[in-house]
Amino acid sequence: MKKETIFKTKIILPQEEMAMLLNVSRSQWSMHKIGYRGLPAKSREKFGFILKIANELPLDSVHRKATVERQEQEQLVKLEAQLKDVAIKQFRLEKKCKEVEEKYQAALRTIDFVHLALSKKEFVGFEYEALTRIESKAIETLNRYSLYEQTQLKIKLEVLELEHKLLKKTIKTNE
């Protein structure tokens, strides 16, 4: 729906609503705008009055101030809630990063243990199979918590830290 551009300042007034204000049909208003049709006398008077009002709009009305103040308060409440949410996500992600790194290191130590045990040549048969199974599971764990996965988690954590800083700065600015 195209917005009217007949006013000096931008006002959101679609054709249908403008036609309603002038007591004409939307198509009649549309034809008038492009110069194919005139408006009835009463509608021209209303149109002139509407233009006059639009050109007299104050830059700083009481209603505008109240609306902006209300929205600023709403914004502050929402930003503070978002800040708390980001802090919780940060805490959880930091905990997950630590757990993932610990599992990764444990998997590396397990693989080292298996290789050292196998190098002792004292394990045969059942023990050898058990050690290779342990190594296989350690490799799965290593792949699940790979360096790439750890890097992805750290990137997400840095993004959250940046978001946290920006939210704090925005809240401080808006207080």
C-alpha positions as CSV (number, residue, x, y, z in Angstrom):
1,M,0.0,0.0,0.0
2,K,1.5,3.3,-1.1
3,K,1.9,6.0,1.4
4,E,0.9,9.6,0.7
5,T,3.7,12.1,-0.1
6,I,1.6,15.2,-0.4
7,F,2.7,16.6,3.0
8,K,5.9,18.5,3.7
9,T,6.8,16.1,6.5
10,K,6.3,12.4,6.3
11,I,3.0,11.2,7.6
12,I,1.8,7.6,7.3
13,L,-1.6,8.1,5.6
14,P,-2.5,5.3,3.1
15,Q,-4.8,6.2,0.2
16,E,-7.7,4.3,1.8
17,E,-7.6,6.3,5.0
18,M,-7.1,9.6,3.1
19,A,-10.2,8.8,1.0
20,M,-12.1,8.1,4.2
21,L,-11.1,11.5,5.7
22,L,-12.3,13.2,2.5
23,N,-15.5,11.2,2.2
24,V,-14.6,9.8,-1.2
25,S,-13.8,6.4,-2.5
26,R,-10.2,5.2,-2.6
27,S,-10.3,5.0,-6.4
28,Q,-11.7,8.6,-6.6
29,W,-8.9,9.8,-4.4
30,S,-6.3,7.9,-6.5
31,M,-7.7,9.4,-9.7
32,H,-7.5,12.9,-8.2
33,K,-3.9,12.4,-7.2
34,I,-2.8,11.5,-10.7
35,G,-4.9,14.4,-12.2
36,Y,-7.7,12.4,-13.9
37,R,-10.5,13.5,-11.7
38,G,-11.4,16.4,-9.4
39,L,-12.7,16.2,-5.8
40,P,-16.2,17.4,-4.7
41,A,-16.2,20.9,-3.2
42,K,-16.6,19.6,0.4
43,S,-13.8,17.1,-0.1
44,R,-11.5,19.9,-1.4
45,E,-12.3,22.0,1.7
46,K,-11.4,19.0,3.9
47,F,-8.3,18.4,1.9
48,G,-7.2,22.0,2.4
49,F,-7.9,21.7,6.1
50,I,-5.9,18.5,6.3
51,L,-2.9,20.1,4.5
52,K,-3.1,23.1,6.9
53,I,-3.0,20.8,10.0
54,A,-0.2,18.7,8.5
55,N,1.9,21.9,7.9
56,E,1.3,23.2,11.4
57,L,2.5,20.0,13.1
58,P,4.6,21.0,16.2
59,L,8.1,19.6,16.3
60,D,7.9,18.8,20.0
61,S,4.3,18.1,21.1
62,V,3.3,16.9,24.6
63,H,1.8,13.7,23.1
64,R,5.1,13.0,21.2
65,K,7.2,13.6,24.4
66,A,4.9,11.2,26.4
67,T,5.1,8.6,23.7
68,V,8.8,8.8,23.4
69,E,9.3,8.7,27.2
70,R,7.0,5.6,27.5
71,Q,8.9,3.9,24.7
72,E,12.3,4.7,26.3
73,Q,11.1,3.2,29.5
74,E,9.9,0.1,27.7
75,Q,13.2,-0.1,25.8
76,L,15.2,0.1,29.1
77,V,13.1,-2.7,30.7
78,K,13.6,-4.9,27.6
79,L,17.3,-4.2,27.4
80,E,17.8,-5.0,31.0
81,A,15.9,-8.3,30.5
82,Q,18.0,-9.0,27.5
83,L,21.2,-8.3,29.5
84,K,20.1,-10.8,32.1
85,D,19.4,-13.4,29.4
86,V,22.8,-12.8,27.8
87,A,24.5,-13.1,31.2
88,I,22.8,-16.5,31.8
89,K,23.7,-17.7,28.3
90,Q,27.3,-16.6,28.9
91,F,27.5,-18.5,32.2
92,R,26.1,-21.6,30.6
93,L,28.4,-21.4,27.6
94,E,31.4,-20.8,29.8
95,K,30.5,-23.9,31.8
96,K,30.0,-25.9,28.6
97,C,33.3,-24.7,27.1
98,K,35.1,-25.9,30.3
99,E,33.4,-29.2,30.2
100,V,34.1,-29.8,26.5
101,E,37.8,-28.9,27.0
102,E,38.0,-31.3,30.0
103,K,36.4,-34.1,28.0
104,Y,38.8,-33.4,25.1
105,Q,41.8,-33.5,27.4
106,A,40.6,-36.7,29.0
107,A,40.2,-38.3,25.6
108,L,43.7,-37.3,24.7
109,R,45.0,-38.7,28.0
110,T,43.0,-41.9,27.4
111,I,44.6,-42.4,24.0
112,D,48.0,-41.8,25.5
113,F,47.3,-44.4,28.2
114,V,46.2,-47.0,25.6
115,H,49.3,-46.4,23.5
116,L,51.6,-46.6,26.5
117,A,49.8,-49.8,27.7
118,L,50.0,-51.4,24.3
119,S,53.7,-50.5,24.0
120,K,54.4,-52.6,27.2
121,K,53.5,-55.8,25.3
122,E,52.1,-57.3,28.4
123,F,48.5,-57.1,27.2
124,V,47.3,-59.9,25.0
125,G,44.0,-61.2,23.9
126,F,41.1,-59.9,25.9
127,E,43.1,-56.9,27.3
128,Y,44.3,-55.9,23.8
129,E,40.6,-55.9,22.6
130,A,39.5,-53.9,25.6
131,L,42.3,-51.4,25.1
132,T,41.4,-50.9,21.4
133,R,37.8,-50.5,22.3
134,I,38.7,-47.9,24.9
135,E,40.9,-46.1,22.3
136,S,38.0,-46.2,19.8
137,K,35.6,-44.6,22.3
138,A,38.3,-42.0,23.2
139,I,38.7,-41.1,19.5
140,E,34.9,-40.7,19.2
141,T,35.0,-38.4,22.2
142,L,37.9,-36.5,20.7
143,N,36.0,-36.0,17.5
144,R,32.8,-35.0,19.3
145,Y,34.7,-32.4,21.3
146,S,37.2,-31.5,18.6
147,L,39.2,-28.3,18.5
148,Y,36.9,-27.0,15.8
149,E,33.9,-27.5,18.1
150,Q,35.8,-25.8,21.0
151,T,36.6,-22.9,18.7
152,Q,33.0,-22.5,17.7
153,L,31.9,-22.4,21.3
154,K,34.6,-19.8,22.1
155,I,33.4,-17.7,19.2
156,K,29.8,-17.9,20.5
157,L,31.1,-16.9,23.9
158,E,33.0,-13.9,22.5
159,V,29.8,-12.8,20.6
160,L,27.9,-13.0,23.8
161,E,30.5,-11.0,25.7
162,L,30.4,-8.3,23.0
163,E,26.6,-8.3,23.1
164,H,26.8,-8.0,26.9
165,K,29.2,-5.0,26.7
166,L,27.0,-3.3,24.1
167,L,23.8,-3.8,26.1
168,K,25.5,-2.4,29.2
169,K,26.7,0.6,27.2
170,T,23.3,1.2,25.7
171,I,21.5,0.9,29.0
172,K,24.0,3.3,30.6
173,T,23.5,5.8,27.7
174,N,19.7,5.6,28.0
175,E,19.4,5.9,31.8
